[in-house]
Amino acid sequence: MNVSHRLFLERTVKTEAPFTRVVALFGLYTFFNTQPTGSAPPLYSMKHILIPIDQYSSLLLLPTTLVSEILRPLQPYVSHILECLVNSEVFHIIPSSDLNAFNPRQLPRELYVDSISSESDLQKSKKAGRPTKRDKAKKAKAALDGIDKWMHKTSVPSHSMEGGPAFGAPATTHYLLAQPPTQTLTEYKADKATMLDAIGFSPNHPSGVHSAMEQVNHDVLERLRQLQETEGPKLKTESMSFAGKERAERAVREMEEKGGPGLLGLLEGSGLEESCS
């Protein structure tokens, strides 16, 4: 009860907006005069409201601050409430607020932190050093949730099953599978051909002629091997997760032995010969 009264009084100080002070005074008056009485067994109730003398003086002058056209109609109501509280000797005056006469001196505070704002603040102010396991897990979960939402938004009903399933949710497939991105594929092939022509690459070139092409292929393959060494033990399905690395190794081997395009030929089937034989 005492804490509730103090919370209302904190909003009646002169540093608050006049309308806020009026609302806080109405709330204080209503809360104090609606305490349960006559119950059996009797409930605890307060007979007085502790208030610092400086805050008491500014509260009595509250009606004189309501001078705007919007707040002027509230003057008589505020004056009546203050008159009722003063005549009932409700206020128990204590020393000035700068002496901290309340017990406790300051009320403990709880700040509500919105999850969205906290995530944005976390992204703005990144911690120095390595991220903790908890941060990594949160980031991974957020990325997975984002992929799930994107897949859900971009999925369309599947027409592969005639009539659809009899029970349960209808089958869906991603729109890229239902309608392959032929335009993007065409653009990729054209850009790749332009790049290969610019460096003078020939599919039947002898090994070692295009050292830059071979160096790039070996660099990418080395990155895949490093990824398998660092992330492989953390995955349950290591053989399935890094099956692409084996094909990349075969593609690079074909480039060295037969002069193929290496990793740039994966779309045309590079690295599939040994697996299909």
C-alpha positions in Angstrom: 0.0 0.0 0.0 2.8 2.4 0.9 4.7 1.6 -2.2 1.6 2.2 -4.4 1.1 5.6 -2.7 4.7 6.5 -3.3 4.4 5.6 -7.0 1.4 7.9 -7.4 3.2 10.7 -5.5 6.3 10.4 -7.7 4.1 11.5 -10.7 2.8 14.5 -8.9 6.1 16.3 -8.6 6.4 19.7 -10.4 8.9 18.3 -12.9 6.1 16.2 -14.4 3.7 17.5 -17.0 0.6 19.2 -15.5 -1.8 16.6 -17.0 0.4 13.8 -15.6 0.2 15.4 -12.2 -3.5 15.6 -12.4 -3.9 12.0 -13.4 -1.6 10.9 -10.6 -3.5 12.9 -8.0 -6.8 11.4 -9.1 -5.3 7.9 -8.9 -3.9 8.6 -5.5 -7.2 9.9 -4.2 -9.1 7.0 -5.7 -6.7 4.4 -4.4 -6.6 5.8 -0.9 -10.4 6.1 -0.6 -11.2 2.6 -2.0 -9.2 0.6 0.6 -11.2 -2.4 1.8 -13.0 -1.7 5.1 -15.5 -3.8 7.2 -14.1 -7.1 6.1 -13.8 -10.1 8.4 -11.1 -10.7 9.2 -10.1 -7.0 8.7 -7.6 -6.3 5.9 -4.7 -4.0 6.3 -5.3 -0.4 5.3 -3.5 2.9 5.7 -4.8 6.0 7.5 -2.2 8.4 6.3 -0.1 9.2 3.2 3.6 10.1 3.8 4.6 13.1 1.7 7.8 15.3 1.9 7.1 18.9 2.8 8.4 20.4 -0.5 6.3 18.0 -2.5 3.3 18.8 -0.3 3.7 22.6 -1.0 4.0 22.0 -4.8 1.0 19.8 -4.7 -1.2 22.4 -3.1 -0.2 24.8 -5.9 -1.2 22.3 -8.6 -4.5 24.1 -9.5 -2.6 27.3 -10.3 -0.6 25.5 -12.9 -3.6 24.4 -14.9 -3.8 27.6 -17.0 -4.1 26.2 -20.6 -7.4 26.0 -22.3 -7.5 22.2 -22.2 -6.5 21.9 -18.5 -8.5 24.9 -17.1 -11.7 22.8 -16.7 -9.9 20.5 -14.3 -9.1 23.2 -11.8 -12.3 22.9 -9.7 -12.0 19.1 -9.5 -8.3 19.3 -8.5 -9.1 21.9 -5.9 -11.9 19.8 -4.5 -9.7 16.7 -4.2 -6.9 18.6 -2.5 -9.4 20.2 -0.1 -10.8 16.8 0.9 -7.4 15.3 1.5 -6.2 18.3 3.6 -9.4 18.5 5.6 -9.3 14.8 6.3 -5.7 15.1 7.5 -4.6 12.4 5.2 -1.1 13.7 4.6 1.6 12.8 7.1 4.3 15.4 6.3 7.9 14.3 6.5 11.2 16.2 5.9 12.1 17.5 2.5 12.7 15.0 -0.3 16.4 15.9 -0.6 16.9 14.4 2.9 15.5 11.0 1.7 13.2 10.5 4.7 11.4 7.6 3.1 12.1 4.0 4.1 13.5 2.7 1.8 15.1 5.8 0.5 14.5 4.8 -3.2 12.1 2.3 -4.6 13.7 -0.6 -6.5 13.0 -0.5 -10.2 12.3 -3.1 -12.9 12.8 -2.1 -16.5 10.9 -3.9 -19.2 13.1 -4.7 -22.2 11.3 -5.4 -25.4 12.7 -8.5 -27.2 12.8 -6.8 -30.6 14.6 -3.7 -29.3 17.0 -5.8 -27.3 17.9 -7.8 -30.4 18.4 -4.6 -32.4 20.6 -3.1 -29.6 22.6 -6.4 -29.5 23.3 -6.1 -33.2 24.3 -2.5 -32.9 26.7 -3.0 -30.0 28.6 -6.2 -30.7 30.7 -7.6 -27.9 34.4 -7.7 -28.3 36.2 -11.0 -28.5 34.8 -14.4 -29.4 31.0 -15.0 -29.3 29.9 -17.3 -26.5 28.2 -20.7 -27.2 24.9 -19.1 -26.2 25.3 -16.3 -28.7 26.2 -18.8 -31.4 23.1 -20.9 -30.6 20.8 -17.8 -30.6 22.2 -16.7 -33.9 21.9 -20.1 -35.4 18.3 -20.5 -34.2 17.4 -17.0 -35.5 18.9 -17.9 -38.9 17.0 -21.3 -39.0 13.7 -19.6 -38.0 14.3 -17.0 -40.8 14.8 -19.8 -43.3 11.7 -21.6 -42.2 9.6 -18.5 -42.5 11.0 -17.7 -45.9 10.4 -21.3 -47.1 6.8 -21.1 -45.7 6.1 -17.8 -47.5 7.6 -19.0 -50.8 6.1 -22.4 -50.9 3.2 -23.3 -53.3 0.8 -26.3 -53.4 2.3 -29.4 -55.0 0.5 -30.8 -58.0 2.7 -33.9 -58.2 0.1 -36.1 -56.4 -3.1 -36.4 -58.3 -6.0 -35.3 -56.1 -3.7 -34.4 -53.3 -3.5 -36.2 -49.9 -6.7 -37.4 -48.3 -5.8 -36.3 -44.8 -3.6 -33.8 -43.2 -2.1 -30.6 -44.6 -1.8 -30.4 -48.4 1.7 -31.1 -49.8 3.7 -28.1 -50.7 6.9 -27.5 -52.6 9.2 -24.5 -53.0 8.5 -22.3 -56.0 12.1 -22.7 -57.3 11.4 -26.4 -57.6 8.0 -26.0 -59.1 9.3 -23.4 -61.6 13.1 -23.6 -62.0 14.8 -20.2 -62.3 15.7 -20.5 -66.0 16.4 -16.8 -66.4 18.9 -16.8 -63.6 20.5 -19.9 -64.9 20.9 -18.3 -68.4 22.4 -15.2 -66.9 24.9 -17.3 -64.9 26.0 -19.3 -67.9 26.4 -16.1 -70.0 28.5 -14.4 -67.2 30.6 -17.5 -66.8 31.3 -17.8 -70.5 32.2 -14.1 -70.6 34.6 -14.5 -67.8 36.2 -17.6 -69.3 36.6 -15.9 -72.7 38.2 -12.9 -70.9 41.0 -15.0 -69.4 41.4 -17.1 -72.6 40.3 -20.4 -71.0 39.9 -23.4 -73.3 38.2 -26.6 -72.0 41.0 -28.8 -73.5 43.9 -26.7 -72.2 46.9 -28.7 -70.8 47.4 -28.6 -67.0 49.4 -25.7 -65.8 48.5 -23.2 -68.6 45.9 -21.3 -66.6 47.6 -21.2 -63.2 45.1 -18.6 -61.9 42.2 -20.9 -62.6 43.9 -23.8 -60.9 44.9 -21.7 -57.9 41.3 -20.5 -57.3 40.1 -24.1 -57.5 42.6 -25.3 -55.0 41.9 -22.4 -52.7 38.2 -23.2 -52.6 38.8 -26.9 -52.1 41.2 -26.1 -49.2 38.5 -24.0 -47.6 36.1 -26.9 -47.9 38.6 -29.2 -46.2 39.2 -26.8 -43.4 35.4 -26.5 -42.9 35.1 -30.2 -42.7 37.9 -30.4 -40.1 36.4 -27.7 -37.9 32.7 -28.3 -38.3 32.6 -32.0 -39.1 32.9 -33.3 -35.5 29.9 -31.1 -34.5 27.6 -32.7 -37.0 25.9 -36.1 -36.6 25.7 -36.8 -40.3 29.2 -35.9 -41.4 29.3 -38.1 -44.5 26.0 -36.7 -45.7 26.8 -33.0 -44.8 30.2 -33.0 -46.7 29.3 -35.1 -49.7 29.7 -32.0 -51.9 33.4 -31.8 -50.9 34.1 -35.2 -52.5 32.6 -34.1 -55.7 34.6 -30.9 -55.6 37.8 -33.0 -55.2 36.9 -35.1 -58.2 36.2 -31.9 -60.2 39.5 -30.5 -59.4 41.2 -33.8 -60.2 39.5 -33.8 -63.6 40.8 -30.3 -64.2 44.3 -31.4 -63.5 44.1 -34.6 -65.6 41.8 -33.7 -68.5 41.9 -29.9 -68.5 38.2 -29.4 -67.5 36.9 -26.2 -65.9 37.0 -27.7 -62.4 34.6 -26.2 -59.9 33.1 -23.9 -62.6 31.9 -27.0 -64.4 29.8 -28.5 -61.6 26.6 -27.3 -63.3 27.6 -29.3 -66.4 28.4 -32.4 -64.5 32.0 -32.1 -63.4 33.0 -34.5 -60.6 30.2 -37.0 -61.4 32.1 -39.5 -63.5 33.6 -41.6 -60.7 30.4 -41.7 -58.7 28.4 -42.9 -61.7 30.9 -45.5 -62.9 
